């Protein structure tokens, strides 16, 4: 995945090319188009992904423990 720094460099290069061409007026439209496309991708950082994966793992573990406790309580109640 491209880093934020690389995206900024790419954006600057595109701006330089466009500003020196007749397409200078289209810069705002291209910027908005790129920003909209990237926003629709709903990307997350690797750190955010790892945090959510750990939360999910922990939640699954707690659920498993609660299911075991519930089964024990139900077994006691039947006796």
PDB file of N, CA, C and O in Angstrom:
ATOM      1  N   UNK A   1       0.845  -1.165   0.000  1.00  0.00           N
ATOM      2  CA  UNK A   1       0.000   0.000   0.000  1.00  0.00           C
ATOM      3  C   UNK A   1       0.894   1.233   0.000  1.00  0.00           C
ATOM      4  O   UNK A   1       1.979   1.209   0.581  1.00  0.00           O
ATOM      5  N   UNK A   2       0.460   2.289  -0.631  1.00  0.00           N
ATOM      6  CA  UNK A   2       1.224   3.523  -0.673  1.00  0.00           C
ATOM      7  C   UNK A   2       1.137   4.230   0.664  1.00  0.00           C
ATOM      8  O   UNK A   2       0.072   4.291   1.278  1.00  0.00           O
ATOM      9  N   UNK A   3       2.256   4.760   1.108  1.00  0.00           N
ATOM     10  CA  UNK A   3       2.262   5.507   2.354  1.00  0.00           C
ATOM     11  C   UNK A   3       1.691   6.901   2.107  1.00  0.00           C
ATOM     12  O   UNK A   3       1.547   7.342   0.967  1.00  0.00           O
ATOM     13  N   UNK A   4       1.375   7.569   3.194  1.00  0.00           N
ATOM     14  CA  UNK A   4       0.836   8.922   3.094  1.00  0.00           C
ATOM     15  C   UNK A   4       1.842   9.840   2.422  1.00  0.00           C
ATOM     16  O   UNK A   4       1.471  10.711   1.635  1.00  0.00           O
ATOM     17  N   UNK A   5       3.113   9.643   2.734  1.00  0.00           N
ATOM     18  CA  UNK A   5       4.169  10.462   2.129  1.00  0.00           C
ATOM     19  C   UNK A   5       4.227  10.250   0.622  1.00  0.00           C
ATOM     20  O   UNK A   5       4.353  11.207  -0.142  1.00  0.00           O
ATOM     21  N   UNK A   6       4.135   8.992   0.197  1.00  0.00           N
ATOM     22  CA  UNK A   6       4.169   8.686  -1.243  1.00  0.00           C
ATOM     23  C   UNK A   6       2.956   9.290  -1.957  1.00  0.00           C
ATOM     24  O   UNK A   6       3.073   9.811  -3.066  1.00  0.00           O
ATOM     25  N   UNK A   7       1.778   9.212  -1.298  1.00  0.00           N
ATOM     26  CA  UNK A   7       0.576   9.796  -1.897  1.00  0.00           C
ATOM     27  C   UNK A   7       0.725  11.303  -2.048  1.00  0.00           C
ATOM     28  O   UNK A   7       0.319  11.881  -3.056  1.00  0.00           O
ATOM     29  N   UNK A   8       1.316  11.937  -1.030  1.00  0.00           N
ATOM     30  CA  UNK A   8       1.537  13.387  -1.105  1.00  0.00           C
ATOM     31  C   UNK A   8       2.493  13.728  -2.235  1.00  0.00           C
ATOM     32  O   UNK A   8       2.261  14.688  -2.970  1.00  0.00           O
ATOM     33  N   UNK A   9       3.571  12.953  -2.387  1.00  0.00           N
ATOM     34  CA  UNK A   9       4.530  13.179  -3.470  1.00  0.00           C
ATOM     35  C   UNK A   9       3.839  13.034  -4.824  1.00  0.00           C
ATOM     36  O   UNK A   9       4.028  13.853  -5.723  1.00  0.00           O
ATOM     37  N   UNK A  10       3.035  11.977  -4.952  1.00  0.00           N
ATOM     38  CA  UNK A  10       2.312  11.746  -6.202  1.00  0.00           C
ATOM     39  C   UNK A  10       1.368  12.901  -6.493  1.00  0.00           C
ATOM     40  O   UNK A  10       1.276  13.362  -7.631  1.00  0.00           O
ATOM     41  N   UNK A  11       0.674  13.365  -5.476  1.00  0.00           N
ATOM     42  CA  UNK A  11      -0.256  14.484  -5.639  1.00  0.00           C
ATOM     43  C   UNK A  11       0.475  15.743  -6.085  1.00  0.00           C
ATOM     44  O   UNK A  11      -0.007  16.464  -6.959  1.00  0.00           O
ATOM     45  N   UNK A  12       1.638  16.014  -5.491  1.00  0.00           N
ATOM     46  CA  UNK A  12       2.420  17.198  -5.855  1.00  0.00           C
ATOM     47  C   UNK A  12       2.886  17.108  -7.298  1.00  0.00           C
ATOM     48  O   UNK A  12       2.812  18.092  -8.035  1.00  0.00           O
ATOM     49  N   UNK A  13       3.367  15.936  -7.714  1.00  0.00           N
ATOM     50  CA  UNK A  13       3.819  15.762  -9.092  1.00  0.00           C
ATOM     51  C   UNK A  13       2.674  15.953 -10.075  1.00  0.00           C
ATOM     52  O   UNK A  13       2.849  16.584 -11.118  1.00  0.00           O
ATOM     53  N   UNK A  14       1.505  15.412  -9.752  1.00  0.00           N
ATOM     54  CA  UNK A  14       0.340  15.579 -10.630  1.00  0.00           C
ATOM     55  C   UNK A  14      -0.025  17.059 -10.727  1.00  0.00           C
ATOM     56  O   UNK A  14      -0.331  17.552 -11.812  1.00  0.00           O
ATOM     57  N   UNK A  15       0.006  17.772  -9.592  1.00  0.00           N
ATOM     58  CA  UNK A  15      -0.308  19.204  -9.582  1.00  0.00           C
ATOM     59  C   UNK A  15       0.669  19.980 -10.461  1.00  0.00           C
ATOM     60  O   UNK A  15       0.264  20.863 -11.218  1.00  0.00           O
ATOM     61  N   UNK A  16       1.964  19.644 -10.358  1.00  0.00           N
ATOM     62  CA  UNK A  16       2.972  20.337 -11.161  1.00  0.00           C
ATOM     63  C   UNK A  16       2.738  20.126 -12.650  1.00  0.00           C
ATOM     64  O   UNK A  16       2.828  21.066 -13.440  1.00  0.00           O
ATOM     65  N   UNK A  17       2.437  18.891 -13.028  1.00  0.00           N
ATOM     66  CA  UNK A  17       2.208  18.575 -14.435  1.00  0.00           C
ATOM     67  C   UNK A  17       0.969  19.302 -14.945  1.00  0.00           C
ATOM     68  O   UNK A  17       0.978  19.870 -16.037  1.00  0.00           O
ATOM     69  N   UNK A  18      -0.074  19.280 -14.162  1.00  0.00           N
ATOM     70  CA  UNK A  18      -1.335  19.885 -14.596  1.00  0.00           C
ATOM     71  C   UNK A  18      -1.241  21.401 -14.636  1.00  0.00           C
ATOM     72  O   UNK A  18      -1.773  22.033 -15.549  1.00  0.00           O
ATOM     73  N   UNK A  19      -0.561  21.994 -13.646  1.00  0.00           N
ATOM     74  CA  UNK A  19      -0.477  23.454 -13.622  1.00  0.00           C
ATOM     75  C   UNK A  19       0.309  24.007 -14.809  1.00  0.00           C
ATOM     76  O   UNK A  19       0.090  25.147 -15.219  1.00  0.00           O
ATOM     77  N   UNK A  20       1.221  23.208 -15.363  1.00  0.00           N
ATOM     78  CA  UNK A  20       1.997  23.668 -16.513  1.00  0.00           C
ATOM     79  C   UNK A  20       1.328  23.298 -17.845  1.00  0.00           C
ATOM     80  O   UNK A  20       1.897  23.537 -18.910  1.00  0.00           O
ATOM     81  N   UNK A  21       0.153  22.731 -17.788  1.00  0.00           N
ATOM     82  CA  UNK A  21      -0.553  22.353 -19.013  1.00  0.00           C
ATOM     83  C   UNK A  21      -1.894  23.085 -19.082  1.00  0.00           C
ATOM     84  O   UNK A  21      -2.302  23.727 -18.115  1.00  0.00           O
ATOM     85  N   UNK A  22      -2.572  22.989 -20.213  1.00  0.00           N
ATOM     86  CA  UNK A  22      -3.888  23.623 -20.341  1.00  0.00           C
ATOM     87  C   UNK A  22      -4.932  23.022 -19.394  1.00  0.00           C
ATOM     88  O   UNK A  22      -6.028  23.562 -19.245  1.00  0.00           O
ATOM     89  N   UNK A  23      -4.591  21.928 -18.772  1.00  0.00           N
ATOM     90  CA  UNK A  23      -5.542  21.288 -17.861  1.00  0.00           C
ATOM     91  C   UNK A  23      -5.493  21.866 -16.452  1.00  0.00           C
ATOM     92  O   UNK A  23      -6.066  21.291 -15.527  1.00  0.00           O
ATOM     93  N   UNK A  24      -4.820  22.988 -16.280  1.00  0.00           N
ATOM     94  CA  UNK A  24      -4.677  23.609 -14.966  1.00  0.00           C
ATOM     95  C   UNK A  24      -6.007  23.814 -14.255  1.00  0.00           C
ATOM     96  O   UNK A  24      -6.085  23.688 -13.033  1.00  0.00           O
ATOM     97  N   UNK A  25      -7.049  24.129 -15.013  1.00  0.00           N
ATOM     98  CA  UNK A  25      -8.367  24.352 -14.413  1.00  0.00           C
ATOM     99  C   UNK A  25      -8.991  23.051 -13.897  1.00  0.00           C
ATOM    100  O   UNK A  25      -9.886  23.078 -13.052  1.00  0.00           O
ATOM    101  N   UNK A  26      -8.519  21.931 -14.402  1.00  0.00           N
ATOM    102  CA  UNK A  26      -9.105  20.649 -14.014  1.00  0.00           C
ATOM    103  C   UNK A  26      -8.510  20.092 -12.718  1.00  0.00           C
ATOM    104  O   UNK A  26      -8.966  19.067 -12.212  1.00  0.00           O
ATOM    105  N   UNK A  27      -7.494  20.770 -12.186  1.00  0.00           N
ATOM    106  CA  UNK A  27      -6.811  20.271 -10.985  1.00  0.00           C
ATOM    107  C   UNK A  27      -7.780  20.008  -9.839  1.00  0.00           C
ATOM    108  O   UNK A  27      -7.721  18.952  -9.210  1.00  0.00           O
ATOM    109  N   UNK A  28      -8.654  20.939  -9.569  1.00  0.00           N
ATOM    110  CA  UNK A  28      -9.603  20.777  -8.462  1.00  0.00           C
ATOM    111  C   UNK A  28     -10.510  19.574  -8.694  1.00  0.00           C
ATOM    112  O   UNK A  28     -10.800  18.825  -7.762  1.00  0.00           O
ATOM    113  N   UNK A  29     -10.950  19.390  -9.915  1.00  0.00           N
ATOM    114  CA  UNK A  29     -11.823  18.261 -10.227  1.00  0.00           C
ATOM    115  C   UNK A  29     -11.097  16.931 -10.058  1.00  0.00           C
ATOM    116  O   UNK A  29     -11.659  15.975  -9.524  1.00  0.00           O
ATOM    117  N   UNK A  30      -9.860  16.871 -10.510  1.00  0.00           N
ATOM    118  CA  UNK A  30      -9.082  15.633 -10.381  1.00  0.00           C
ATOM    119  C   UNK A  30      -8.811  15.330  -8.916  1.00  0.00           C
ATOM    120  O   UNK A  30      -8.912  14.185  -8.475  1.00  0.00           O
ATOM    121  N   UNK A  31      -8.466  16.374  -8.166  1.00  0.00           N
ATOM    122  CA  UNK A  31      -8.206  16.188  -6.736  1.00  0.00           C
ATOM    123  C   UNK A  31      -9.459  15.656  -6.036  1.00  0.00           C
ATOM    124  O   UNK A  31      -9.381  14.714  -5.247  1.00  0.00           O
ATOM    125  N   UNK A  32     -10.589  16.251  -6.321  1.00  0.00           N
ATOM    126  CA  UNK A  32     -11.844  15.812  -5.712  1.00  0.00           C
ATOM    127  C   UNK A  32     -12.186  14.385  -6.128  1.00  0.00           C
ATOM    128  O   UNK A  32     -12.662  13.594  -5.314  1.00  0.00           O
ATOM    129  N   UNK A  33     -11.944  14.063  -7.382  1.00  0.00           N
ATOM    130  CA  UNK A  33     -12.211  12.716  -7.883  1.00  0.00           C
ATOM    131  C   UNK A  33     -11.339  11.681  -7.181  1.00  0.00           C
ATOM    132  O   UNK A  33     -11.834  10.643  -6.742  1.00  0.00           O
ATOM    133  N   UNK A  34     -10.036  11.964  -7.075  1.00  0.00           N
ATOM    134  CA  UNK A  34      -9.120  11.050  -6.383  1.00  0.00           C
ATOM    135  C   UNK A  34      -9.488  10.898  -4.910  1.00  0.00           C
ATOM    136  O   UNK A  34      -9.502   9.791  -4.372  1.00  0.00           O
ATOM    137  N   UNK A  35      -9.781  12.012  -4.274  1.00  0.00           N
ATOM    138  CA  UNK A  35     -10.139  11.977  -2.850  1.00  0.00           C
ATOM    139  C   UNK A  35     -11.412  11.163  -2.645  1.00  0.00           C
ATOM    140  O   UNK A  35     -11.503  10.368  -1.710  1.00  0.00           O
ATOM    141  N   UNK A  36     -12.387  11.364  -3.515  1.00  0.00           N
ATOM    142  CA  UNK A  36     -13.637  10.610  -3.418  1.00  0.00           C
ATOM    143  C   UNK A  36     -13.424   9.120  -3.628  1.00  0.00           C
ATOM    144  O   UNK A  36     -14.002   8.295  -2.920  1.00  0.00           O
ATOM    145  N   UNK A  37     -12.592   8.780  -4.605  1.00  0.00           N
ATOM    146  CA  UNK A  37     -12.324   7.365  -4.883  1.00  0.00           C
ATOM    147  C   UNK A  37     -11.603   6.706  -3.709  1.00  0.00           C
ATOM    148  O   UNK A  37     -11.943   5.589  -3.319  1.00  0.00           O
ATOM    149  N   UNK A  38     -10.619   7.386  -3.151  1.00  0.00           N
ATOM    150  CA  UNK A  38      -9.887   6.826  -2.015  1.00  0.00           C
ATOM    151  C   UNK A  38     -10.773   6.725  -0.776  1.00  0.00           C
ATOM    152  O   UNK A  38     -10.645   5.784   0.008  1.00  0.00           O
ATOM    153  N   UNK A  39     -11.659   7.683  -0.604  1.00  0.00           N
ATOM    154  CA  UNK A  39     -12.576   7.645   0.542  1.00  0.00           C
ATOM    155  C   UNK A  39     -13.526   6.461   0.433  1.00  0.00           C
ATOM    156  O   UNK A  39     -13.832   5.816   1.436  1.00  0.00           O
ATOM    157  N   UNK A  40     -13.990   6.174  -0.766  1.00  0.00           N
ATOM    158  CA  UNK A  40     -14.906   5.055  -0.965  1.00  0.00           C
ATOM    159  C   UNK A  40     -14.260   3.713  -0.664  1.00  0.00           C
ATOM    160  O   UNK A  40     -14.950   2.745  -0.346  1.00  0.00           O
ATOM    161  N   UNK A  41     -12.938   3.653  -0.762  1.00  0.00           N
ATOM    162  CA  UNK A  41     -12.243   2.407  -0.471  1.00  0.00           C
ATOM    163  C   UNK A  41     -12.276   2.059   1.019  1.00  0.00           C
ATOM    164  O   UNK A  41     -12.050   0.909   1.397  1.00  0.00           O
ATOM    165  N   UNK A  42     -12.555   3.047   1.854  1.00  0.00           N
ATOM    166  CA  UNK A  42     -12.632   2.857   3.302  1.00  0.00           C
ATOM    167  C   UNK A  42     -11.411   2.095   3.827  1.00  0.00           C
ATOM    168  O   UNK A  42     -11.547   1.087   4.520  1.00  0.00           O
ATOM    169  N   UNK A  43     -10.248   2.580   3.495  1.00  0.00           N
ATOM    170  CA  UNK A  43      -9.010   1.948   3.904  1.00  0.00           C
ATOM    171  C   UNK A  43      -8.718   2.217   5.376  1.00  0.00           C
ATOM    172  O   UNK A  43      -9.071   3.272   5.904  1.00  0.00           O
ATOM    173  N   UNK A  44      -8.084   1.277   6.022  1.00  0.00           N
ATOM    174  CA  UNK A  44      -7.623   1.461   7.397  1.00  0.00           C
ATOM    175  C   UNK A  44      -6.131   1.173   7.434  1.00  0.00           C
ATOM    176  O   UNK A  44      -5.592   0.472   6.577  1.00  0.00           O
ATOM    177  N   UNK A  45      -5.488   1.722   8.433  1.00  0.00           N
ATOM    178  CA  UNK A  45      -4.062   1.456   8.578  1.00  0.00           C
ATOM    179  C   UNK A  45      -3.860   0.042   9.103  1.00  0.00           C
ATOM    180  O   UNK A  45      -4.778  -0.573   9.645  1.00  0.00           O
ATOM    181  N   UNK A  46      -2.657  -0.457   8.936  1.00  0.00           N
ATOM    182  CA  UNK A  46      -2.320  -1.797   9.436  1.00  0.00           C
ATOM    183  C   UNK A  46      -2.486  -1.835  10.950  1.00  0.00           C
ATOM    184  O   UNK A  46      -2.945  -2.833  11.506  1.00  0.00           O
ATOM    185  N   UNK A  47      -2.111  -0.749  11.611  1.00  0.00           N
ATOM    186  CA  UNK A  47      -2.241  -0.675  13.070  1.00  0.00           C
ATOM    187  C   UNK A  47      -3.706  -0.795  13.490  1.00  0.00           C
ATOM    188  O   UNK A  47      -4.027  -1.533  14.422  1.00  0.00           O
ATOM    189  N   UNK A  48      -4.589  -0.075  12.807  1.00  0.00           N
ATOM    190  CA  UNK A  48      -6.020  -0.159  13.120  1.00  0.00           C
ATOM    191  C   UNK A  48      -6.541  -1.577  12.886  1.00  0.00           C
ATOM    192  O   UNK A  48      -7.321  -2.102  13.680  1.00  0.00           O
ATOM    193  N   UNK A  49      -6.101  -2.183  11.790  1.00  0.00           N
ATOM    194  CA  UNK A  49      -6.517  -3.544  11.486  1.00  0.00           C
ATOM    195  C   UNK A  49      -6.062  -4.503  12.576  1.00  0.00           C
ATOM    196  O   UNK A  49      -6.843  -5.335  13.037  1.00  0.00           O
ATOM    197  N   UNK A  50      -4.794  -4.392  12.994  1.00  0.00           N
ATOM    198  CA  UNK A  50      -4.257  -5.267  14.030  1.00  0.00           C
ATOM    199  C   UNK A  50      -4.997  -5.100  15.353  1.00  0.00           C
ATOM    200  O   UNK A  50      -5.263  -6.081  16.048  1.00  0.00           O
ATOM    201  N   UNK A  51      -5.327  -3.858  15.698  1.00  0.00           N
ATOM    202  CA  UNK A  51      -6.069  -3.599  16.934  1.00  0.00           C
ATOM    203  C   UNK A  51      -7.432  -4.277  16.878  1.00  0.00           C
ATOM    204  O   UNK A  51      -7.850  -4.927  17.836  1.00  0.00           O
ATOM    205  N   UNK A  52      -8.123  -4.121  15.751  1.00  0.00           N
ATOM    206  CA  UNK A  52      -9.450  -4.731  15.625  1.00  0.00           C
ATOM    207  C   UNK A  52      -9.369  -6.254  15.596  1.00  0.00           C
ATOM    208  O   UNK A  52     -10.258  -6.930  16.115  1.00  0.00           O
ATOM    209  N   UNK A  53      -8.331  -6.793  15.003  1.00  0.00           N
ATOM    210  CA  UNK A  53      -8.151  -8.249  14.988  1.00  0.00           C
ATOM    211  C   UNK A  53      -7.936  -8.766  16.406  1.00  0.00           C
ATOM    212  O   UNK A  53      -8.446  -9.827  16.764  1.00  0.00           O
ATOM    213  N   UNK A  54      -7.186  -8.024  17.210  1.00  0.00           N
ATOM    214  CA  UNK A  54      -6.954  -8.420  18.607  1.00  0.00           C
ATOM    215  C   UNK A  54      -8.248  -8.320  19.421  1.00  0.00           C
ATOM    216  O   UNK A  54      -8.527  -9.188  20.248  1.00  0.00           O
ATOM    217  N   UNK A  55      -9.025  -7.281  19.193  1.00  0.00           N
ATOM    218  CA  UNK A  55     -10.317  -7.136  19.874  1.00  0.00           C
ATOM    219  C   UNK A  55     -11.215  -8.315  19.522  1.00  0.00           C
ATOM    220  O   UNK A  55     -11.869  -8.878  20.399  1.00  0.00           O
ATOM    221  N   UNK A  56     -11.252  -8.690  18.256  1.00  0.00           N
ATOM    222  CA  UNK A  56     -12.067  -9.817  17.820  1.00  0.00           C
ATOM    223  C   UNK A  56     -11.596 -11.116  18.460  1.00  0.00           C
ATOM    224  O   UNK A  56     -12.415 -11.910  18.923  1.00  0.00           O
ATOM    225  N   UNK A  57     -10.285 -11.340  18.491  1.00  0.00           N
ATOM    226  CA  UNK A  57      -9.736 -12.552  19.102  1.00  0.00           C
ATOM    227  C   UNK A  57     -10.110 -12.623  20.581  1.00  0.00           C
ATOM    228  O   UNK A  57     -10.530 -13.668  21.077  1.00  0.00           O
ATOM    229  N   UNK A  58      -9.956 -11.516  21.266  1.00  0.00           N
ATOM    230  CA  UNK A  58     -10.281 -11.448  22.691  1.00  0.00           C
ATOM    231  C   UNK A  58     -11.775 -11.693  22.924  1.00  0.00           C
ATOM    232  O   UNK A  58     -12.159 -12.404  23.853  1.00  0.00           O
ATOM    233  N   UNK A  59     -12.594 -11.105  22.084  1.00  0.00           N
ATOM    234  CA  UNK A  59     -14.041 -11.270  22.208  1.00  0.00           C
ATOM    235  C   UNK A  59     -14.449 -12.720  21.973  1.00  0.00           C
ATOM    236  O   UNK A  59     -15.308 -13.246  22.679  1.00  0.00           O
ATOM    237  N   UNK A  60     -13.844 -13.359  20.996  1.00  0.00           N
ATOM    238  CA  UNK A  60     -14.140 -14.773  20.736  1.00  0.00           C
ATOM    239  C   UNK A  60     -13.757 -15.632  21.936  1.00  0.00           C
ATOM    240  O   UNK A  60     -14.481 -16.555  22.308  1.00  0.00           O
ATOM    241  N   UNK A  61     -12.610 -15.316  22.537  1.00  0.00           N
ATOM    242  CA  UNK A  61     -12.150 -16.077  23.701  1.00  0.00           C
ATOM    243  C   UNK A  61     -13.121 -15.904  24.870  1.00  0.00           C
ATOM    244  O   UNK A  61     -13.476 -16.881  25.530  1.00  0.00           O
ATOM    245  N   UNK A  62     -13.547 -14.675  25.125  1.00  0.00           N
ATOM    246  CA  UNK A  62     -14.499 -14.414  26.212  1.00  0.00           C
ATOM    247  C   UNK A  62     -15.838 -15.102  25.940  1.00  0.00           C
ATOM    248  O   UNK A  62     -16.450 -15.645  26.859  1.00  0.00           O
ATOM    249  N   UNK A  63     -16.290 -15.083  24.699  1.00  0.00           N
ATOM    250  CA  UNK A  63     -17.538 -15.745  24.333  1.00  0.00           C
ATOM    251  C   UNK A  63     -17.439 -17.244  24.604  1.00  0.00           C
ATOM    252  O   UNK A  63     -18.366 -17.852  25.138  1.00  0.00           O
ATOM    253  N   UNK A  64     -16.325 -17.820  24.235  1.00  0.00           N
ATOM    254  CA  UNK A  64     -16.117 -19.247  24.474  1.00  0.00           C
ATOM    255  C   UNK A  64     -16.171 -19.570  25.966  1.00  0.00           C
ATOM    256  O   UNK A  64     -16.778 -20.560  26.374  1.00  0.00           O
ATOM    257  N   UNK A  65     -15.530 -18.726  26.774  1.00  0.00           N
ATOM    258  CA  UNK A  65     -15.553 -18.920  28.228  1.00  0.00           C
ATOM    259  C   UNK A  65     -16.969 -18.803  28.775  1.00  0.00           C
ATOM    260  O   UNK A  65     -17.380 -19.600  29.619  1.00  0.00           O
ATOM    261  N   UNK A  66     -17.711 -17.818  28.298  1.00  0.00           N
ATOM    262  CA  UNK A  66     -19.090 -17.642  28.764  1.00  0.00           C
ATOM    263  C   UNK A  66     -19.981 -18.808  28.338  1.00  0.00           C
ATOM    264  O   UNK A  66     -20.851 -19.230  29.099  1.00  0.00           O
ATOM    265  N   UNK A  67     -19.775 -19.323  27.143  1.00  0.00           N
ATOM    266  CA  UNK A  67     -20.545 -20.482  26.691  1.00  0.00           C
ATOM    267  C   UNK A  67     -20.265 -21.693  27.569  1.00  0.00           C
ATOM    268  O   UNK A  67     -21.176 -22.458  27.884  1.00  0.00           O
ATOM    269  N   UNK A  68     -19.014 -21.870  27.962  1.00  0.00           N
ATOM    270  CA  UNK A  68     -18.643 -22.975  28.846  1.00  0.00           C
ATOM    271  C   UNK A  68     -19.308 -22.811  30.210  1.00  0.00           C
ATOM    272  O   UNK A  68     -19.862 -23.767  30.751  1.00  0.00           O
ATOM    273  N   UNK A  69     -19.254 -21.608  30.762  1.00  0.00           N
ATOM    274  CA  UNK A  69     -19.888 -21.343  32.061  1.00  0.00           C
ATOM    275  C   UNK A  69     -21.393 -21.588  31.987  1.00  0.00           C
ATOM    276  O   UNK A  69     -21.981 -22.186  32.888  1.00  0.00           O
ATOM    277  N   UNK A  70     -22.006 -21.118  30.901  1.00  0.00           N
ATOM    278  CA  UNK A  70     -23.442 -21.300  30.742  1.00  0.00           C
ATOM    279  C   UNK A  70     -23.792 -22.782  30.679  1.00  0.00           C
ATOM    280  O   UNK A  70     -24.771 -23.215  31.288  1.00  0.00           O
ATOM    281  N   UNK A  71     -23.012 -23.551  29.959  1.00  0.00           N
ATOM    282  CA  UNK A  71     -23.262 -24.987  29.863  1.00  0.00           C
ATOM    283  C   UNK A  71     -23.133 -25.643  31.239  1.00  0.00           C
ATOM    284  O   UNK A  71     -23.919 -26.528  31.577  1.00  0.00           O
ATOM    285  N   UNK A  72     -22.145 -25.217  32.038  1.00  0.00           N
ATOM    286  CA  UNK A  72     -21.972 -25.747  33.394  1.00  0.00           C
ATOM    287  C   UNK A  72     -23.174 -25.401  34.282  1.00  0.00           C
ATOM    288  O   UNK A  72     -23.678 -26.246  35.021  1.00  0.00           O
ATOM    289  N   UNK A  73     -23.620 -24.153  34.197  1.00  0.00           N
ATOM    290  CA  UNK A  73     -24.772 -23.729  35.002  1.00  0.00           C
ATOM    291  C   UNK A  73     -26.049 -24.481  34.593  1.00  0.00           C
ATOM    292  O   UNK A  73     -26.846 -24.875  35.444  1.00  0.00           O
ATOM    293  N   UNK A  74     -26.228 -24.670  33.299  1.00  0.00           N
ATOM    294  CA  UNK A  74     -27.400 -25.398  32.825  1.00  0.00           C
ATOM    295  C   UNK A  74     -27.342 -26.858  33.285  1.00  0.00           C
ATOM    296  O   UNK A  74     -28.370 -27.442  33.631  1.00  0.00           O
ATOM    297  N   UNK A  75     -26.137 -27.449  33.289  1.00  0.00           N
ATOM    298  CA  UNK A  75     -25.982 -28.819  33.742  1.00  0.00           C
ATOM    299  C   UNK A  75     -26.292 -28.926  35.231  1.00  0.00           C
ATOM    300  O   UNK A  75     -26.925 -29.891  35.660  1.00  0.00           O
ATOM    301  N   UNK A  76     -25.859 -27.958  36.019  1.00  0.00           N
ATOM    302  CA  UNK A  76     -26.144 -27.958  37.472  1.00  0.00           C
ATOM    303  C   UNK A  76     -27.640 -27.828  37.737  1.00  0.00           C
ATOM    304  O   UNK A  76     -28.199 -28.481  38.618  1.00  0.00           O
ATOM    305  N   UNK A  77     -28.262 -26.971  36.952  1.00  0.00           N
ATOM    306  CA  UNK A  77     -29.689 -26.723  37.149  1.00  0.00           C
ATOM    307  C   UNK A  77     -30.527 -27.966  36.840  1.00  0.00           C
ATOM    308  O   UNK A  77     -31.565 -28.187  37.464  1.00  0.00           O
ATOM    309  N   UNK A  78     -30.083 -28.761  35.894  1.00  0.00           N
ATOM    310  CA  UNK A  78     -30.810 -29.986  35.533  1.00  0.00           C
ATOM    311  C   UNK A  78     -30.710 -31.028  36.635  1.00  0.00           C
ATOM    312  O   UNK A  78     -31.616 -31.847  36.787  1.00  0.00           O
ATOM    313  N   UNK A  79     -29.643 -31.015  37.399  1.00  0.00           N
ATOM    314  CA  UNK A  79     -29.441 -32.007  38.468  1.00  0.00           C
ATOM    315  C   UNK A  79     -30.197 -31.659  39.682  1.00  0.00           C
ATOM    316  O   UNK A  79     -30.139 -32.386  40.675  1.00  0.00           O
TER     317      UNK A  79
END
